[in-house]
Amino acid sequence: MAVKVLIPTPLRQFTGKQASIECSAATVGEALGNLTSTFGELRKHLYTDEGRIRSFVNVYLNDEDIRFLEKENTRTKDGDTISIVPSIAGGASLQRAPSRPRARLGPELGLKLKA
């Protein structure tokens, strides 16, 4: 069954800058296996040394999170789309930014506040 695997921008450097690939796969795991077989450098970014999908990598089949389906055993059908979505974390500086006064919202600005 032909499925499309969408490659997120940060991982495209490992897929020859391809935004997606199409492959035949009966399950999500098989599609990801095809992807990492073709693009070996990608494997370490998707899987742990034990072979499990990394905790910060989310995989969706047609907008459904596979963690709530049958994980990598989730069956695919012709035309399905698999999306790989790595979590992106941000952080704050250890120094606190100086606070600034906040604008007041209310009747004095001609705004009506809802109760």
MIDOSE-1310 file (N, C-alpha, C; in nm, 2 decimals, decimal comma, always signed):
residues 115
mavk	+0,08/-0,12/+0,00/+0,00/+0,00/+0,00/+0,09/+0,12/+0,00; +0,06/+0,22/-0,09/+0,14/+0,34/-0,10/+0,10/+0,44/+0,01; +0,19/+0,48/+0,09/+0,17/+0,58/+0,19/+0,27/+0,69/+0,17; +0,24/+0,81/+0,22/+0,33/+0,93/+0,21/+0,38/+0,96/+0,35
vlip	+0,51/+0,97/+0,36/+0,57/+1,01/+0,49/+0,62/+1,15/+0,48; +0,56/+1,24/+0,57/+0,60/+1,38/+0,57/+0,73/+1,40/+0,66; +0,83/+1,46/+0,61/+0,95/+1,48/+0,68/+0,96/+1,62/+0,73; +0,97/+1,64/+0,86/+0,98/+1,78/+0,92/+1,11/+1,85/+0,87
tplr	+1,10/+1,98/+0,86/+1,21/+2,06/+0,82/+1,34/+2,03/+0,89; +1,35/+2,02/+1,02/+1,48/+1,99/+1,09/+1,54/+1,86/+1,05; +1,46/+1,76/+1,00/+1,51/+1,63/+0,96/+1,54/+1,61/+0,81; +1,51/+1,71/+0,73/+1,52/+1,70/+0,59/+1,67/+1,69/+0,55
qftg	+1,76/+1,74/+0,63/+1,90/+1,73/+0,60/+1,95/+1,59/+0,59; +1,87/+1,50/+0,65/+1,91/+1,36/+0,65/+1,83/+1,28/+0,54; +1,74/+1,35/+0,46/+1,67/+1,28/+0,35/+1,70/+1,35/+0,22; +1,81/+1,41/+0,20/+1,84/+1,48/+0,08/+1,75/+1,59/+0,05
kqas	+1,71/+1,66/+0,16/+1,62/+1,78/+0,15/+1,48/+1,75/+0,10; +1,44/+1,62/+0,10/+1,31/+1,58/+0,06/+1,20/+1,62/+0,17; +1,09/+1,68/+0,13/+0,99/+1,71/+0,22/+0,90/+1,59/+0,25; +0,90/+1,49/+0,16/+0,82/+1,37/+0,18/+0,87/+1,26/+0,10
iecs	+0,84/+1,14/+0,13/+0,87/+1,02/+0,05/+0,74/+0,94/+0,04; +0,73/+0,86/-0,06/+0,63/+0,76/-0,07/+0,69/+0,62/-0,07; +0,62/+0,53/+0,00/+0,67/+0,40/+0,00/+0,55/+0,30/+0,02; +0,57/+0,18/+0,00/+0,47/+0,07/+0,02/+0,49/+0,02/+0,16
aatv	+0,39/+0,02/+0,24/+0,40/-0,03/+0,38/+0,26/-0,07/+0,43; +0,25/-0,18/+0,50/+0,13/-0,23/+0,56/+0,10/-0,17/+0,70; +0,21/-0,12/+0,76/+0,20/-0,06/+0,90/+0,28/+0,07/+0,90; +0,26/+0,15/+1,01/+0,34/+0,27/+1,03/+0,49/+0,23/+1,05
geal	+0,51/+0,12/+1,13/+0,64/+0,08/+1,16/+0,72/+0,04/+1,03; +0,65/-0,03/+0,94/+0,71/-0,07/+0,82/+0,75/+0,05/+0,74; +0,66/+0,15/+0,73/+0,69/+0,28/+0,66/+0,81/+0,35/+0,72; +0,82/+0,36/+0,85/+0,93/+0,42/+0,92/+1,06/+0,34/+0,90
gnlt	+1,05/+0,21/+0,89/+1,16/+0,12/+0,87/+1,21/+0,14/+0,72; +1,12/+0,15/+0,63/+1,16/+0,18/+0,49/+1,24/+0,32/+0,48; +1,18/+0,41/+0,55/+1,25/+0,55/+0,56/+1,39/+0,54/+0,61; +1,40/+0,47/+0,73/+1,53/+0,47/+0,79/+1,63/+0,38/+0,72
stfg	+1,58/+0,28/+0,65/+1,67/+0,19/+0,57/+1,73/+0,27/+0,45; +1,64/+0,36/+0,39/+1,69/+0,44/+0,28/+1,78/+0,55/+0,33; +1,74/+0,61/+0,44/+1,82/+0,72/+0,49/+1,87/+0,69/+0,63; +1,98/+0,62/+0,64/+2,04/+0,56/+0,76/+2,07/+0,66/+0,87
elrk	+2,11/+0,78/+0,83/+2,14/+0,88/+0,93/+2,02/+0,93/+1,01; +1,90/+0,91/+0,95/+1,78/+0,95/+1,02/+1,74/+0,86/+1,14; +1,78/+0,74/+1,13/+1,74/+0,64/+1,24/+1,77/+0,69/+1,38; +1,89/+0,74/+1,40/+1,93/+0,78/+1,54/+1,85/+0,90/+1,59
hlyt	+1,78/+0,97/+1,49/+1,70/+1,09/+1,53/+1,56/+1,04/+1,56; +1,52/+0,93/+1,51/+1,38/+0,88/+1,54/+1,37/+0,77/+1,64; +1,48/+0,69/+1,65/+1,47/+0,57/+1,74/+1,58/+0,58/+1,85; +1,55/+0,51/+1,96/+1,65/+0,50/+2,07/+1,74/+0,38/+2,03
degr	+1,84/+0,36/+2,11/+1,93/+0,24/+2,09/+1,86/+0,11/+2,10; +1,75/+0,11/+2,18/+1,67/-0,01/+2,20/+1,57/-0,03/+2,09; +1,56/+0,06/+1,99/+1,47/+0,04/+1,88/+1,33/+0,10/+1,90; +1,31/+0,18/+2,00/+1,18/+0,24/+2,02/+1,18/+0,38/+1,97
irsf	+1,06/+0,43/+1,93/+1,05/+0,57/+1,88/+1,08/+0,66/+2,00; +1,17/+0,76/+1,97/+1,21/+0,85/+2,08/+1,09/+0,92/+2,14; +1,10/+0,95/+2,27/+0,98/+1,01/+2,34/+0,95/+1,14/+2,29; +1,04/+1,22/+2,23/+1,01/+1,35/+2,18/+0,97/+1,35/+2,03
vnvy	+0,96/+1,23/+1,97/+0,92/+1,22/+1,84/+0,77/+1,17/+1,83; +0,68/+1,26/+1,78/+0,54/+1,22/+1,77/+0,52/+1,18/+1,62; +0,44/+1,07/+1,61/+0,41/+1,02/+1,48/+0,26/+1,01/+1,46; +0,21/+1,06/+1,35/+0,06/+1,07/+1,33/+0,03/+1,00/+1,20
lnde	-0,08/+0,93/+1,20/-0,13/+0,87/+1,08/-0,26/+0,94/+1,05; -0,26/+1,02/+0,94/-0,38/+1,09/+0,90/-0,43/+1,18/+1,02; -0,35/+1,25/+1,09/-0,38/+1,34/+1,20/-0,41/+1,26/+1,33; -0,40/+1,13/+1,34/-0,42/+1,06/+1,46/-0,29/+1,01/+1,52
dirf	-0,27/+1,04/+1,64/-0,14/+1,01/+1,71/-0,14/+0,86/+1,73; -0,03/+0,79/+1,67/-0,03/+0,65/+1,68/-0,01/+0,59/+1,82; +0,03/+0,68/+1,92/+0,04/+0,63/+2,05/-0,10/+0,59/+2,11; -0,21/+0,65/+2,05/-0,34/+0,62/+2,09/-0,41/+0,52/+2,00
leke	-0,34/+0,47/+1,90/-0,39/+0,36/+1,81/-0,31/+0,24/+1,84; -0,25/+0,18/+1,75/-0,17/+0,06/+1,78/-0,02/+0,08/+1,76; +0,02/+0,20/+1,80/+0,16/+0,24/+1,79/+0,22/+0,21/+1,65; +0,34/+0,15/+1,64/+0,40/+0,12/+1,52/+0,33/+0,01/+1,44
ntrt	+0,24/-0,07/+1,51/+0,16/-0,18/+1,44/+0,04/-0,12/+1,38; +0,02/+0,01/+1,38/-0,10/+0,07/+1,32/-0,10/+0,04/+1,17; -0,21/-0,02/+1,12/-0,22/-0,06/+0,98/-0,24/+0,07/+0,90; -0,18/+0,06/+0,78/-0,20/+0,17/+0,68/-0,28/+0,12/+0,56
kdgd	-0,33/+0,22/+0,49/-0,40/+0,18/+0,36/-0,35/+0,28/+0,25; -0,38/+0,25/+0,13/-0,34/+0,33/+0,02/-0,38/+0,48/+0,04; -0,29/+0,57/+0,02/-0,32/+0,71/+0,03/-0,31/+0,77/+0,17; -0,27/+0,69/+0,27/-0,25/+0,74/+0,40/-0,13/+0,83/+0,41
tisi	-0,13/+0,93/+0,51/-0,02/+1,02/+0,53/+0,03/+1,00/+0,67; +0,16/+0,98/+0,68/+0,23/+0,96/+0,81/+0,31/+1,09/+0,83; +0,29/+1,15/+0,94/+0,36/+1,28/+0,98/+0,45/+1,25/+1,09; +0,58/+1,29/+1,08/+0,67/+1,29/+1,19/+0,69/+1,43/+1,25
vpsi	+0,66/+1,44/+1,37/+0,66/+1,57/+1,44/+0,75/+1,57/+1,56; +0,87/+1,61/+1,55/+0,96/+1,62/+1,67/+0,91/+1,73/+1,76; +0,92/+1,71/+1,89/+0,88/+1,81/+1,99/+0,99/+1,91/+1,98; +0,96/+2,04/+1,99/+1,06/+2,14/+2,00/+1,04/+2,21/+2,13
agga	+1,15/+2,21/+2,21/+1,14/+2,27/+2,34/+1,21/+2,41/+2,33; +1,17/+2,50/+2,41/+1,23/+2,63/+2,43/+1,27/+2,64/+2,57; +1,34/+2,75/+2,60/+1,38/+2,77/+2,73/+1,38/+2,92/+2,76; +1,40/+2,95/+2,88/+1,41/+3,09/+2,92/+1,55/+3,11/+2,98
slqr	+1,59/+3,23/+2,96/+1,72/+3,28/+3,01/+1,71/+3,27/+3,17; +1,83/+3,25/+3,22/+1,84/+3,24/+3,37/+1,82/+3,38/+3,43; +1,85/+3,48/+3,35/+1,82/+3,62/+3,40/+1,68/+3,66/+3,37; +1,62/+3,72/+3,46/+1,48/+3,76/+3,44/+1,47/+3,89/+3,37
apsr	+1,39/+3,89/+3,27/+1,37/+4,02/+3,19/+1,31/+4,12/+3,28; +1,35/+4,25/+3,26/+1,28/+4,35/+3,35/+1,14/+4,36/+3,31; +1,06/+4,38/+3,42/+0,91/+4,39/+3,39/+0,88/+4,53/+3,34; +0,78/+4,53/+3,26/+0,73/+4,66/+3,20/+0,59/+4,68/+3,24
prar	+0,55/+4,80/+3,24/+0,41/+4,83/+3,28/+0,31/+4,77/+3,17; +0,20/+4,72/+3,21/+0,10/+4,66/+3,12/+0,00/+4,77/+3,09; -0,05/+4,77/+2,97/-0,15/+4,86/+2,93/-0,28/+4,82/+3,00; -0,36/+4,92/+3,03/-0,49/+4,89/+3,10/-0,60/+4,88/+3,00
lgpe	-0,68/+4,78/+3,01/-0,79/+4,76/+2,92/-0,91/+4,79/+3,00; -1,01/+4,86/+2,94/-1,13/+4,88/+3,01/-1,20/+5,00/+2,95; -1,30/+5,05/+3,02/-1,39/+5,15/+2,97/-1,31/+5,28/+2,93; -1,20/+5,31/+3,00/-1,13/+5,43/+2,97/-1,06/+5,42/+2,83
lglk	-1,05/+5,30/+2,77/-1,00/+5,29/+2,64/-1,11/+5,26/+2,54; -1,24/+5,28/+2,58/-1,35/+5,26/+2,49/-1,38/+5,11/+2,47; -1,33/+5,02/+2,55/-1,36/+4,88/+2,54/-1,46/+4,83/+2,64; -1,54/+4,75/+2,60/-1,64/+4,69/+2,69/-1,59/+4,55/+2,74
lka	-1,59/+4,53/+2,86/-1,54/+4,41/+2,92/-1,66/+4,31/+2,94; -1,64/+4,19/+2,90/-1,74/+4,09/+2,92/-1,73/+4,03/+3,06; -1,84/+4,00/+3,12/-1,84/+3,94/+3,26/-1,81/+3,80/+3,25
